[in-house]
């Protein structure tokens, strides 16, 4: 594909936020390592590392989609984007899912007898916040990639409809993962369990849960999207 045929949104593939996310993820891992060496046999929150790995999957899929816009055309591009889009929708909830891990912090009985001057309490609070923030940013950046793709190949209205639909589907996906305990790979390895879980998840509680986390996804995305656009407009004005 010639240079002028490359969509503007895929130049560059890796923007500064990508590198910030790498640094934040490394920091999160270091915080877990330090925390484990503060107390003997402390591995209570090691599961956060696995959840953080899963949260990176939607961004990796969206980067593959951007790369595809550089090398494919026509029907090959259409099929590739559709497949990657479906794959992204399946793994996207893994990113904002990290916010639900706060339940392990608030329900930990070890904090009941600790005072507000106990640094372990505040250390763990910051630990959970950074993991959650990293998940929200990973979800935002990956959605921004697909938002750009949909807006470019269709139009702006379809782009925002995609954002809204993906946000609330992601909210339902978070419910399936946190409450029903389904995993993204159940689509391939346990489809009957997936169908059973989805049917089990259709309820009043799941609807409220979906709306709450869907709103969280939308608010985070729109806020960061506006901030980024304002920054771009300022840079253009300086030029």
N, C-alpha and C positions, 0 to 999 in steps of 0.2 A: 504494500500500500504506500502511495506517495505521501510525502510529508504533509501536503495541504489537505489530504484526505483524512488525516487523523483528527477525530473530534477534539475540540478544544479542551473538554473536560478530562480527557485522558492524558493531558500534558501538564505536569509530569504525573507519572503513575504514583510515585511516592511523594506526598507533600509533607511539610514540616510536622503536622500532627501525627503522622505515621511514626516518625522517629521519637516524638514525645511519648507515644504509647509504648514503644519498645523500652524507653528509659523508665517509664512508670511501672511497667510489668517487671522489669529487673529489680526495681526498688521494692515492689511488693514481695518478691521472692526473698530478697535480703531481709526484709522485716520479719518474715516467717522464720528465717534461719536464726536471726538474732533472738527472737522470742523463744524459740526452742532451747536456746542455750542459756536462757535466764532461769529456767526451771528444769529440774531433772524429769526426764521422760515426758516432756511437754510436746505433744503432737496433735493437740485438739483441733487446730485450724489448718492442718496440712491439706485438707480437702479443697481449700480455697485455690490452691495452685492448679488442681485438676479443673476446677470450674473456670479459672482464668484461661487455661489452655483452650477449653471449649468455646470461651467467649471470643477467642481470636479467629475461630473458623469462619464466621460470616464475613469478616474483613478479608480473609484470604480468598474466599469465593468471589467477593466483589472486585478484588484486584485482578483475579483471573478474567472476570467479565470486561474490565477495562483493557486488559491486554488483548482480549479477543477483538475488541473494536479496532485495534491497530492492525490486525493481521487477516481478518476475515471480512467477506462481503456477501451480499445476497442471502440466499437460502441457508448457507453455512453459518453466517452470522446470526440469522434469525433463530435457527435451531439451537445454536450454542448459547445464545442469550436466554432463550426460554428454559433450557435445561439448568443453566447456572442460576437463573432466577428462582426456579422451583427449589433448587438445592439451598439457595440463600434463605428463602422463606422458612425452610425446615430448621436451619441452624441459627437464624437471627435471634430467636428468643434466648439463646445461650448467653448473649451479651448482657441485656438488661436483667437477666436472671440473677446475676451477681448481687443485685440490690436486695433480693430476698434472703440472702445469706445473713443479713442483719438479725434474722430470727434466732440464729445461734448465739449471737452476742446478747440480745435482750433476755434470752431464756437461760443463760448460763448461771447456775446457782452459785458459782464461785464468786460472783460479784456482790452477792447479798450482804456479806459481812465486811465489805471493803468500803473505806471512806473515800471522799472526793479528793483526798490528797494522795491516794494510792496511784502511782504512775502506771502500774500494770493496767488499771482500768482505762486510763486515757490512751495508753499505747495501743491497746486492742481496739478502742474506738476509732482511732486514726487508721489502724490497719484495715478494719472493715470498710471505712469510708473510702480509702484509696482503691481497694479492690472494686467497690461499687462504682466509683467514679470512672475507673478504667473500663469497666463493662459498659457504662453508658456512652463513653467516648467511642469505644469500638463499635457499638451499635449505631451511633450517629454517623461515623465516617463511612461505614459500609452501606448504610442507607443513602447517604449523600451520593455515593457512587452510582447506585441503581436509580436514584432520583434523577441524576444527570442523564443517565442512559435513556430512561423512559421519556424525559422531557425533550431530549435531542431527537429521538427517532419517532416520537409521536407528537406531543405538544405539552405546554406548561400545565394545562388543566389535568391531563392524564398523569403527569408527574406528581402533582399534589394529591390526586385521588389515590395513587399508588402509595404515597407516604402514609395517608390516613388508614388505608386498608392494611398495610403491612404493620403499622403501629398497633392496631387493635387485634389483628391476628397474632402478633407477637405477644400481646397481653394474654390471649387465650393459651398460647404455647407455654408461657411462664406458668400458668395455672396447671396445665397438664404435667409440667415438669416438677413443680413444687408440691402440689397436692396429690395428683394422681400418680406421680413418680414415673412418668414416661421419659424416654430418651429419644434424641433425634434419630439414632440408628435403628430404632424399632421399626421405622418405615421399611428398612431393608431386611432386617433379621427377625422381626416379630410383628408382621403387619396385622395379625389377628388381635394381638394384645393392643396395638395402636387403635384399631377400630373400636375395640371394647372400651379402651380408656377414653376415647373421644366421646362415645355415647354416654359413658359414666360421668363425663365432665360437663355435660349439658344440664345446667341447673341454674337456679336463681343466684346461688353463691358464686358460681363460676362466671355468670354474667356481670355481677358487681365487680368481682376480681378483675375480669377482662377490661371493664370500663376504666377502673382505677389505674391499672398498669398501662392501658392504651393511652390514657391522658398523660401519664408520666412520659411515655415514649414521645408523644407529640410535642409536649411542652419543651422537653430537652432538645428535640430535633429543631423545632422552629426557633428557639432561642439561639442556639449555636449557629443555625443557618443565617439568621439575621445579623448576628455579630460578624460572621465571616463576610457577608455581602457588604456590610458597612465598611469593613476594613479594606476590601477590594476597591470600593468606590473612592475611599480616601487616597489609596495608592494611585488610582487612575487620575484623580484630581491633581496630585503632585506632579504627575508626568506632564 
